[in-house]
Amino acid sequence: MPLPPRLAIPPDVLRIAEQLESAGFDTWCVGGAIRDTLLEVPNADFDLATAARPEEVQRLFKRTIPVGVDHGTVAVLDRHRKPHEVTTFRRDVSTDGRHAVVAFGVSIEEDLARRDFTVNAIAYHPLRHEWRDPFDGQGDLERKLIRSVGDPVERFREDYLRILRALRFAARFGFEIEPATWEAAKAHVEGLRQLSAERVREEWFKGLATAIRVSDLIRLWAEVGAVERWLPEAGEGGRGKGEAVDELARDPVLITSFLSADPRVTLERLKCSRAEIERAKRIGEWRGREPSGEEPVEVRRWLSQVGEAADDLIAIATVDGRAARLGVAVQAVRASGAPFAITDLAIDGNALKDLGIRPGPRMGEILKRLLDETLEDPARNTADYLATRAMELADSEHGEKQR
């Protein structure tokens, strides 16, 4: 796979490069878009690396966003207000496994030398159509290999997240991890404990979204020791799951919940959003408690209990090999228009107020009773029937108090 004489660079990226070059700043296309273009796979936005310092980039362009000025990165907005990252050539001065202090004013070759893997250390000059590939990243693309730039021990000590990035790239492209890089990753896996939950979550979620086979990503995480350190519940719950996980939709919360023996705890550790944690909690609470049969009344009551978790539970039950026809039964019940929640009733709290029933706990109890009756027989879900039953329930309670 020889390097092509030219790459098709998006016009807006080319304009930014031309303006930087016109001002006297050496500028190159770098990063994942170069790698992906060479692999002929859908690629991300082209990033630029330049000799210009952040303040010079901000001076040259009217519309910029200082997305990471301390590390030399400025987003330049094109005419469509789409951001393109422009980063100053840099080298690491010091690192602690999580953060790096960088110095500017170096060359493209020095900039490439600080990158993580050889396949990400290829640069292309968009105006002169020159290539820089000092670590044979193009050769590793041909060999389908993920290999660290230089000493893998040093690369991982600079930022332990690179261990997880190696796993993600291997699973995304179906590549092997070069033996020395793999051994260094395993030897330094304890460094993953130093990472922030947010960075680990982002890498895990990205991996689930991009892997050719999710089961390969999970296997790599397990073999390197990352599951034990960050997803221990997945180690417990995921045993024996094998390739079944590949049948699930590429939904990181769903997949993580499928693997985990305690999804809520797992997502809390990863500092997911409140909504994501609540979703995982309901999956954990109701998993394995699907209807034993396909009777409509049983399915209706189950749908009423699990609420929004129903589709997640159906997906997991199907992949688990339980309740194979549950999805069909649920689809039929849903198509019938039967109510599953109080909000589906043909009568609401305002209607009960008009009937003289005061708002409060008792009104809530009456609505629950009405829902229960309509779950048993959806034909009862009419305004007339429910109004009559609401009055009967209210009168019954009043009579009990009188006695």
N, C-alpha and C positions, 0 to 999 in steps of 0.2 A: 504494500500500500504506500507508494511514493507520495510525498507531499505535493499537492497540486500547485501549479504555478500561480494560481490566483484563487481567492475566496470571494464569494458574493457577500459583501458587507452591506447591511441595511443603510439606505441613504442618510438617515438621520444620524447614525453612528459615524458615518464617513464625514459628514459636515462637522461634527464635533472634533474629530481627529484632524481635519484640515485646518480648523481654526487654531488648535493647539500647535500644530506644526508650523503654521504661518507666524506664530508668535515666538518660534524658536525652540519649542519643547518637543523632544523626541517622544513619540506616542505609538503604542502598540495595542493590538487586540489580544486579549489573554483570557485564560480561564475556561470554564465549562463549555461555553459556546464553541470555542475552537475544537475542543475534544469531541463534542457531540456532532459538529459539522463533519469532522473527519470520519466519524463512525456512521454518518448518514442517518442519524436519529434526530427526532425533534429536539431543538436546542433552546436554551434560555437566551436572555438578552446578551448581546456582546458587551463585555466589560472592557474598559480601556485602562492601560497603565501608562503613566506619563512622567516625564522629568519635572513637570510643573508642580509646584507645591500647592496645597489646598487653597491658600489665600490668592495665589495667582490664577487658579482655575475659577475662583469666585469673581475675580476681577475681570476675567475674559468673557464670562457669560452672564447675561442679565438675570436669568432664572435658575437658581441652584438651591439645593437642600443640603445642609451640612449633616449628612447621615452618619458620618464617622470621621470627623475632622482629625481627632487625636491619632487615628490610625491612617490618615491620609486620604480618606474617601469623601468625595463630594458627588452628589447626584445632580447631573445637568439635565434640565427639562428641555425637550425638543419642542418643535413648533406645535405638536399635539399635546404638549404638557406631559409627555411620557418621560419618566426618569431613566437616565443611563449613568451607571456608576463610573466615575473617573477616579483612579487611585494613584497617588504619587509612588514612584519607585521607592522601595523601602527594604530595609534589612532589620532583623531582630537584634536589639541590644541586650535585652534580658527577658526571660520568660519564667513563669511559675507553674506551668501545666494548665493554666486557665486563661491567663492574660499575657500579652506581650507588650514590651516597650520598644518602639520602633524608631529608626533613624531614617531621614530622607536624604536625597541627593546622591543616590547610587545609580548604577546602570541597569538596563533591562536584564542582563545576565545575573547580576547580584539579586535582583528582584525575583527572578525565577528560582534561584537557589534556595529561597526561604519557603517555597511552596511545599505542599504536603506530598503529592504523588507525581510521578513522572508524567502521567497522562494529563495532568493539570498544569504542567510546567512547559507548555508549548506556546510560543508567541508568534504573531503574524503582523507585519507592518502593512497597514491598509493602503498606503500611498506608494511605497517602494516595492511592495509585494515580496518582501523578504521574510524568511523564517528564522526563528531561533528555537532550537530544540537540543539544548546542551546535555540533557540526561536521557536521550533516546526515548522520549515519550511515544513518538510515532512507532517505534519498534515494539514497545509494550502494548500499544493498541493492536498491532498485528498479532502479537503473542497472546492477547487477551489476558493481560497480567496487570495487577495492581501492585506497584512497587514504590517504596518511599524514595523521595529525593535524598540522595546521600545516605547517611547513617540513620536507619529507622529508629534506633534508640533515641537519638537526639531529636528526631522529628516528633516522636510521641511525647517526649519529655517537655517539648515546647508547648504542646497543646494535646492533652489526652483525648479530646474529642475526635482527633484524627483516627483513633482506633475505630470508633463507630462509623466514621466516614469511609474508612477502608471497607468495612462490611457492607455499607450501603452501596458503594460503587460496584463491588463484586457481585452483589445480588441484582443490581439494576442491569448490568451489562452481561451477566453470565460469565464473569471473569474469575480466574483463580487469584489468590493472594500469594505473592512471591514468598518463598520459604523464610528468608531472613526477616521480611516485614511481618509475616504471620507470627514467628517466634517472638519477635520484639513486642508485638501487640499482646500476646498471652503473658509475657513476662511483666508487662507494665499495666495489666488490667486493673490493679488496685488504684491506679491513678484516676479511674473513672469516678471514684467516690468523691473526688475533689470538684467535679463539675457541678454546675448549677442544674437544678431539675429542669429549668426551662430549655437549656441547650440540649439536654438528653432527650426531652420530650420531642423537640423539633426534629432531631435526628431520627428518632424512632418512628415518628409519624411520616417523615419524608421517605424513609426506607420502606414502610408498609405501602405507601402510595406508588412507589416507582419500581419495586422489585419485580423481576420477571415472574418469580414464584415466591410468594410470601414465606412458604415453608423453608426455602433456602436462606432467607434473611434470618429467620428464627433459629435455624440450625447454627448459623455462623455466630449469632449472639450467644447461644448456649455454649458452643465449643470454645469461644474466646473467654467466657466467664462473665459476660455483660449481663445476662439474664439473672444470674445469682446475685449480682450486686445492685441491680436497679429494678428488676422485675421478678423478685423471688416467688410471688404468688403465681406468676405465669409458669415458672418451673414446676410448681406443684400441680397447677390445673392443666398445664399443657402436655403432660406426659401421655403418650399414646395417641395424641391428636394427629401426628404425622402430617400427611398431605391434605387432610380434611380441611385445614384452614384455607387452602387455595380455592375452595369453593365459595368462600364468603366474598361479599362485595368489599371493595377497597375502602373500607370505613375504619379508620384507626381506633375509634372508641369501641366499635363492634368487635373488631379482631382482638383487641386487648382484653375485652371482657370475655370473649370466647376462650382465650388462653388462661385467664386468671382464675384462681380458686377464690379470690376475694377482689372483684373488680373495683369496688369503691376505694379500697386501700391502695391499690395499684395506681389509680388515677389521681388520688390525693398526693401520693409520693411524687408523681410527675407534675404536680401543680397545674392540673388541667382546670378548665373553667368550672364554675359552679354547676352549670347546665350539664356539662359532660360528666361530672361526678355523680349528679343525681340520676342521669341516664344509666350509668354503670351500676349504681346502687340498686335500681329497680331490676336490672338484668340479673344481678346476683341474688336478689331476694326471691325472684320468681322462676329462675332457671330450674328445670326439672319438675315443675309443677303444672305442666300442661294438662289439658283435659284428657282423661283416660279413654274417652270415646269421641264420637263425632256427632252426638245428639245436639241439635241446634240450641236447646235451652242451656246445655252445659257449656257450649262454646260462647253463647251470649254472656253468661255469668263470668266466664274467664276473661273475656274481652273487657267487661266492666271493671274487673278487679285490676288488671295489669295496665290499662290505659294506654299511654303512648309507647309502652315497652313491647306491645304485642308483636310488631314486625321484627324487632330484634330477636325476640324469643322464638318466633317461628323460624327465622333464619338459622339460629343456633340449634334448635331442636331438629331441623331438617338435616343439617350437617352432622350432628351427633348421631343420626340414625334413629332418633326417637320421633314419634308422632309424624310419620312420613306424610300423612294426608291432612295434617292439621291446617296447612296453608290453604288447601282446597276447601275445607270446611269453613274456615274463617272467611274466605272470599265469598262463599255462598251466603253466609249470614250477613256480611256487610252489604251485599247486593240486595238483600231483602229490605233494607231500610230500617231494620230494628234499632231501637234506642240502646245505647250502652252507658250513657252518662246522664246525670240530672239535666244537663244543658240540652239533651236530645228530647226531653219530655215535651209534650204538647201543651204544657202549662208551666208557669214559672212563679217566682216569688211575688211578683207584682199581681198576678192573677189571684194568688192566695190571699194577698192583702185585701183585694177587692171583695173577697168572700168573707172578710172579717177575721182572718187568721193573722195574728200579730207576728211581726218579724222576731226572730230569736231562735234559740235551740230547738223549740218544738216545731217551728216551721221547717227547719232543716231535717228533723226526724220524719216529718210527714213526707217531704220530698224523697227521702231515701226509701220510705215504704212504697211510695208510688213507683219509683224506679224498679224496686224489687218485683212488684207485681207485673210491670211491663216486660221485665226480663223473662218472667215466666210465660207471659202471653203478650207478644207485641201488639196484638189487635186491641188491647186495652189502652193503647197510647193515643187517646182522643181527648180533646179538651172537655167534652161533656162527661165522659166516664171519670176522668181524673178529678174534675171539680166535685163530682158527687162523692167520690171516695175520700177526697181531702176533707170534705165536710163531715163525713161519717167518722173519720179518724179523729178530727177535732172534737166532735160531739162525744165520742167515746171517751176521750181523755177528760173532757169536762165532767162527764157523768161519774167517772172514777173519783175525781176530786170531790164531787158532791157527796159521795158515799163516805 
